[in-house]
Amino acid sequence: MDAVLLALLSVAALALVLGGAVLRPRGLPEAVFAVPAAALVICAGAVSLEHAGEEAERLGPVIGFLAAVLVLARLCADEGLFRACGAWMARWAHGRPGRLLGAVFALASTVTAALSLDATVVLLTPVVFATAARMGAPPAPHVYATAHLSNTASTLLPVSNLTNLLAFAATGLTFTRFAVLMAAPWLVAIAIEYAVFRRFFAADLAAPAPGEPEAPPPMPLFALITVAATLAGFAVASAFGIEPAWVAAAGALVLGVRALAHRTTTPRALVRAAAVPFLLFVLALGIVVRAVVDHGLGDLLDRLLPAGASLPALLAAAAVAALLANVINNLPAVLALIPVAAPLGTGTLLAVLLGVNIGPNLTYAGSLATLLWRRVAHRHAYEVRLGEFTRLGLLTTPLTLAAATCALWAGLRLIGT
């Protein structure tokens, strides 16, 4: 088939996959659109079987990790960890929405960093809705915080976001070194988000909340210790070259065996928690993106991404990544950018991660997490207004991304790679 036709076919396949993920007609899983699209580009010759196999091999450990951490997060929720956190937020707020926002920021940032952004969106957001309702507080600032922090706060650890995990091996960094370099950008980004949220939602935060906090349930210490041990395990395993997926699987196994023994879950529920259709979507999406990269996108990005670790170069790399994430979604964006950014150095690759993690707060379609958050909000009968979402994104995203990139540049200068 002609190269131009193959390029058009690849772009059309990617559009089909992303359109299915965004719209999900009749609630169909994303894989329903992605798997046939991947088969199409392979059969048409847009991706060779060899390249498709390379993508499957590269994504295998990432998909394994994602399955394990989704099960781990679900088991933590079953143990009551998120409900206990919600009660803690309500008691800390003591009827003041401004204090509740601070608690949501602290908790959402921690959950996103430790259990990945999916846990924040799927498991923490409903708790925030319930906590705000019990307090009688306006939900908007607190619920928008979980949406923004599922993206912004996912920059800290390699395991905080699927995008980080995809790029982690290419950085050449250990788990601990990655966290050290990204700690300052993470803190700066969260602080700016918080300052803008306080100003943007000033009226909502000033209103009194008449509700009474519920009595806090007992903190599920076993789940908390398991999560802490899993995080420590990531750092230790990285030093020995062990994939994070094995550590996450061990944490999920510990909680899973306990839950099965206590009959608080079933094998079927554990399989459902692993979200197998979504895992197939990630694999198929990787193959489709490889087709688009091989037929023009890779050359275009090679021309756009600047070389070097100077501050202007890092700012440009972050901006290109953020723009691409908002055009084609952050997951395909990072899949396309990694092969181009990796040869340019660790600094460029980390700046790209800031772009694909923070940048998606600008639009609905910027990240899969935001799309999922909208569905959670809809299930709670909350109308997400496009104008409000976009204004908040315009106020936070450019400033947050620029400041985080400056912090990254300073860290690279002081610490090195």
C-alpha positions in Angstrom: 0.0 0.0 0.0 1.2 3.5 -0.8 3.0 5.3 2.1 0.6 8.2 2.0 -2.4 5.9 2.3 -0.7 4.0 5.2 -0.2 7.3 7.0 -3.8 8.3 6.5 -5.0 4.9 7.6 -2.8 5.2 10.8 -4.2 8.6 11.6 -7.8 7.4 11.0 -7.2 4.4 13.3 -5.9 6.6 16.0 -8.8 8.9 15.6 -11.2 5.9 15.9 -9.4 4.7 19.1 -9.5 8.1 20.8 -13.0 8.9 19.7 -14.2 5.6 21.2 -12.3 6.3 24.4 -13.8 9.8 24.7 -17.4 9.1 23.7 -17.7 5.4 24.7 -21.1 4.9 22.9 -23.5 2.7 24.9 -20.8 2.4 27.6 -18.7 0.1 25.5 -15.1 -0.5 26.8 -12.3 1.3 25.1 -10.9 -2.0 23.9 -13.9 -2.5 21.6 -12.5 0.2 19.3 -8.7 -0.1 20.0 -8.2 -3.8 19.4 -9.8 -3.8 15.9 -7.9 -0.6 15.0 -4.6 -2.3 16.0 -5.5 -5.4 14.0 -6.3 -3.1 11.0 -2.9 -1.3 11.0 -1.1 -4.6 11.3 -3.0 -6.3 8.5 -2.7 -3.3 6.2 1.1 -3.2 6.8 1.2 0.2 8.6 2.9 -1.7 11.4 5.0 -4.7 10.8 4.6 -7.8 13.0 8.1 -7.2 14.3 7.3 -3.6 15.4 4.0 -4.8 16.9 5.9 -7.4 18.9 8.4 -4.8 20.1 5.5 -2.6 21.4 3.9 -5.6 23.1 7.2 -6.4 24.8 7.8 -2.8 25.8 4.3 -2.4 27.2 4.1 -5.8 28.9 5.7 -4.8 32.2 3.7 -1.5 32.2 0.4 -3.3 31.7 1.3 -5.9 34.4 2.0 -3.0 36.8 -1.2 -1.3 36.0 -3.2 -4.4 36.6 -1.5 -5.0 40.0 -1.9 -1.4 41.2 -5.6 -1.3 40.2 -6.2 -4.4 42.2 -4.2 -3.0 45.1 -6.1 0.2 45.1 -9.5 -1.6 45.0 -8.5 -3.8 47.9 -7.5 -0.7 49.9 -10.9 0.7 49.2 -12.6 -2.6 50.3 -10.5 -2.4 53.6 -12.1 1.0 54.2 -8.9 3.1 53.7 -10.6 5.8 51.5 -13.7 6.0 53.8 -11.4 6.5 56.8 -9.6 9.2 54.8 -12.9 10.9 54.0 -13.9 11.0 57.7 -10.4 12.4 58.5 -10.9 15.2 56.0 -14.3 16.1 57.4 -13.1 16.3 61.0 -10.0 18.3 60.0 -12.2 20.7 58.0 -14.5 21.3 61.1 -17.2 22.9 58.9 -14.9 25.1 57.0 -14.8 24.5 53.2 -11.4 26.2 53.0 -9.8 23.7 55.3 -11.6 20.9 53.5 -9.9 22.0 50.3 -6.5 21.8 52.0 -7.2 18.3 53.2 -8.4 17.2 49.7 -5.2 18.7 48.2 -3.0 16.8 50.7 -4.8 13.5 50.4 -5.3 13.6 46.6 -1.6 14.4 46.1 -0.6 11.6 48.4 -3.0 9.0 46.8 -2.0 10.0 43.3 1.7 9.7 44.0 1.5 6.4 46.0 -1.4 4.5 44.3 -1.5 6.3 40.9 -3.9 8.7 39.4 -6.5 6.0 38.8 -7.0 5.5 42.5 -7.6 9.3 42.9 -10.2 9.5 40.2 -12.1 6.2 40.7 -11.8 5.7 44.5 -11.1 9.1 46.1 -13.4 11.3 44.0 -16.6 9.5 45.3 -15.3 9.9 48.8 -14.8 13.6 48.3 -18.4 14.0 46.9 -19.7 12.2 50.0 -17.6 14.2 52.4 -18.6 17.6 50.9 -22.3 16.5 50.9 -22.2 15.5 54.6 -20.5 18.8 55.5 -23.0 20.8 53.3 -20.1 22.3 51.4 -20.2 23.2 47.7 -18.6 20.3 45.9 -17.0 22.2 43.0 -13.6 23.2 44.5 -13.0 19.9 46.1 -14.1 17.7 43.2 -12.2 19.8 40.6 -9.2 19.4 42.9 -9.2 15.6 42.5 -9.4 16.1 38.7 -6.4 18.5 38.5 -4.3 16.6 41.1 -4.8 13.3 39.4 -2.7 14.9 36.6 -0.5 17.5 38.4 0.4 15.3 41.4 1.3 12.3 39.2 4.8 13.7 38.5 6.5 12.5 41.6 7.2 8.8 41.3 7.6 6.4 38.3 4.6 4.5 39.5 2.3 7.6 39.9 1.2 7.6 36.3 1.2 5.2 33.4 3.1 7.9 31.4 5.9 7.9 33.9 6.2 4.1 33.9 6.3 4.1 30.1 9.2 6.5 30.2 11.0 5.4 33.3 13.3 2.8 31.7 14.4 5.3 29.1 15.4 7.9 31.7 18.2 5.6 33.0 17.4 6.7 36.5 16.7 4.7 39.6 13.4 4.9 41.3 14.8 7.1 44.1 16.8 9.4 41.7 13.6 9.9 39.7 11.7 10.9 42.8 14.4 13.2 44.0 14.5 15.1 40.7 10.8 15.3 40.4 10.1 16.3 44.0 10.6 20.0 43.6 8.5 20.2 40.4 5.8 18.2 42.2 5.7 20.5 45.2 5.8 23.7 43.1 3.0 22.5 40.8 0.7 21.6 43.7 1.4 24.8 45.6 0.5 26.9 42.5 -2.7 24.8 41.9 -3.7 25.4 45.5 -3.2 29.2 45.3 -5.2 29.5 42.1 -8.0 27.2 43.5 -8.2 29.4 46.6 -8.7 32.5 44.4 -10.9 30.9 41.8 -13.3 29.3 44.2 -13.2 32.1 46.9 -17.0 32.4 47.1 -17.6 28.7 47.5 -14.8 28.4 50.1 -16.1 31.3 52.2 -19.6 29.8 52.6 -20.2 28.1 56.0 -20.8 24.4 56.0 -23.6 23.4 58.5 -23.1 19.6 58.3 -21.6 17.6 61.2 -18.7 15.3 60.6 -19.2 11.6 61.1 -17.4 9.6 63.7 -14.2 8.4 62.1 -14.1 4.6 61.4 -11.0 2.7 62.6 -8.0 3.3 60.3 -7.3 0.0 58.4 -3.7 -0.3 59.5 -3.0 -3.5 57.6 -3.8 -1.9 54.3 -1.9 1.2 55.2 1.2 -0.8 56.1 0.9 -2.8 53.0 0.9 0.3 50.8 3.8 1.8 52.7 5.8 -1.5 52.3 5.0 -1.6 48.6 6.3 1.9 48.1 9.5 1.1 49.9 9.7 -2.1 47.8 9.6 0.0 44.6 12.8 1.8 45.7 14.6 -1.3 46.8 13.6 -3.3 43.7 14.7 -0.5 41.4 18.2 -0.7 42.9 18.3 -4.4 41.9 16.8 -4.0 38.4 13.5 -5.6 39.4 10.4 -4.4 37.5 7.9 -2.4 39.6 5.2 -4.7 38.4 6.5 -7.5 40.6 6.5 -5.3 43.7 2.9 -4.1 43.0 1.9 -7.7 42.4 3.3 -8.7 45.8 1.4 -5.9 47.5 -1.8 -6.9 45.8 -1.2 -10.5 46.6 -0.8 -9.8 50.3 -4.1 -7.8 50.5 -5.8 -10.2 48.1 -5.0 -13.3 50.2 -6.2 -11.6 53.3 -9.4 -10.4 51.6 -10.1 -13.9 50.2 -9.5 -15.5 53.6 -11.9 -13.0 55.3 -14.4 -13.4 52.5 -14.5 -9.7 51.8 -13.8 -10.2 48.1 -14.0 -13.0 45.5 -11.7 -14.1 42.7 -14.1 -12.7 40.2 -14.1 -9.3 41.9 -10.3 -9.3 41.8 -10.2 -10.0 38.1 -12.8 -7.3 37.5 -10.6 -4.9 39.5 -7.7 -5.6 37.2 -9.7 -3.9 34.3 -8.7 -6.4 31.6 -10.5 -4.5 28.8 -8.6 -1.3 29.7 -5.3 -3.3 29.7 -6.1 -4.5 26.2 -6.9 -0.9 25.2 -3.4 0.3 26.4 -1.7 -2.5 24.4 -3.7 -1.8 21.2 -3.3 1.9 21.6 0.5 1.4 21.7 0.4 -0.5 18.4 -1.7 2.2 16.7 0.5 5.0 17.9 3.5 3.1 16.6 1.9 3.2 13.2 1.4 6.9 13.4 4.9 7.5 14.6 6.4 5.4 11.8 4.4 7.3 9.2 5.3 10.9 9.8 4.6 11.9 13.5 8.0 10.7 14.6 9.8 12.9 12.1 7.7 15.9 13.0 8.4 15.6 16.7 12.1 15.1 15.9 12.1 18.6 14.3 10.0 20.2 17.1 11.8 18.9 20.2 14.9 21.0 21.0 18.1 19.4 22.1 20.0 20.4 25.3 19.1 20.9 28.9 19.0 24.6 29.0 15.9 26.3 30.5 14.5 27.4 27.2 14.9 23.9 25.7 13.2 22.3 28.7 10.3 24.8 28.6 9.9 24.2 24.8 9.9 20.4 25.3 7.3 20.6 28.1 5.2 22.9 25.9 5.3 20.6 22.9 4.4 17.6 25.1 1.5 19.5 26.7 0.2 20.6 23.3 0.4 17.1 21.9 -1.3 15.6 25.0 -4.3 18.0 24.5 -4.5 17.2 20.8 -4.2 13.4 20.9 -4.5 12.6 24.7 -1.5 12.2 27.0 -1.0 8.4 26.7 -0.6 8.3 23.0 1.4 11.5 23.3 4.0 10.0 25.6 4.2 6.8 23.5 5.0 9.0 20.5 7.5 11.3 22.3 9.6 8.7 24.2 11.6 7.4 21.2 12.3 11.0 20.1 13.0 12.5 23.6 15.1 9.7 25.0 18.2 10.4 22.8 18.0 14.1 23.8 18.8 13.3 27.4 17.2 12.7 30.8 16.3 16.4 31.3 14.3 16.5 28.1 12.5 13.3 28.9 11.6 14.5 32.4 10.3 17.8 30.9 8.2 15.8 28.4 6.7 14.0 31.4 5.8 17.3 33.1 4.1 18.3 29.8 2.0 15.2 29.4 1.1 15.0 33.1 0.3 18.7 33.9 -0.7 19.8 30.4 -3.9 17.7 30.2 -5.6 19.9 32.9 -6.2 22.4 30.0 -8.9 20.3 28.2 -11.4 17.5 28.8 -9.7 15.2 26.4 -6.1 15.8 27.6 -5.9 12.7 29.7 -7.8 9.4 30.2 -7.9 10.3 33.9 -9.9 13.5 33.2 -12.3 11.6 30.9 -12.8 9.0 33.7 -13.3 11.8 36.3 -16.1 13.2 34.2 -17.9 9.9 34.2 -17.6 9.7 38.0 -18.9 13.2 38.3 -21.9 12.3 36.0 -22.7 9.3 38.2 -23.0 11.7 41.2 -25.4 14.0 39.2 -22.8 16.7 39.0 -22.7 18.8 35.9 -19.1 19.6 34.8 -19.4 22.9 32.9 -17.0 23.3 29.9 -16.5 27.0 30.4 -15.6 26.7 34.1 -13.3 23.7 33.5 -11.5 25.6 30.7 -11.2 28.9 32.6 -9.7 27.0 35.5 -7.4 25.1 33.2 -6.2 28.3 31.5 -5.4 29.9 34.9 -3.5 26.9 36.3 -1.9 24.9 33.5 0.5 27.4 31.8 1.7 28.8 35.1 2.0 25.4 36.8 3.8 23.8 33.9 6.3 26.7 33.5 7.1 26.8 37.2 7.5 23.1 37.5 9.8 23.0 34.5 11.9 25.8 36.0 12.1 23.7 39.2 13.2 20.7 37.2 15.9 22.8 35.5 17.2 24.0 38.9 17.2 20.5 40.2 19.2 19.2 37.2 21.7 22.0 37.7 22.1 21.4 41.4 21.8 17.6 41.6 22.6 16.4 38.0 21.3 13.2 36.6 
